[in-house]
Amino acid sequence: MTYVVTDACIRCKYTDCVEVCPVDCFYEGENMLVIHPEECIDCGVCEPECPAEAIVPDTDPKDKDGKWLELNTKYAAEWPNITRKIDAPDDADAMAEETGKLEKYFSPNPGKGD
């Protein structure tokens, strides 16, 4: 098992999870984060830290078809590593409750990392 980031992170990009990760397995895209599944040690400390509840185990029904594991795997290999907390976007709280964000807002562009 590993943890994955779902579309609830898109345009919220809170980084509270990054701050607590003991193995620095988060990678930053332009408007979301992903977890590298081969680096994640399945400790679960990141999951309760996410205000948008965007982090779930890959065994969660939200990832029954494996699309979040696939997306996290693909972009963790392309995006830069992020190891410390940064400010969330100004509209993060407003975006946290929106659904269907993958189709509406996902960007494959990398973030800045650190």
Secondary structure, 3 states (H helix, E strand, C coil): CCEEECHHHCCCCCCHHHHHCCCCCEEEECCCEEECCCCCCCCCCCHHHCCCCCEEECCCHHHCCCHHHHHHHHHHCCCCECCCCCCCCCCHHHHCCCCCHHHHHCCCCECCCC
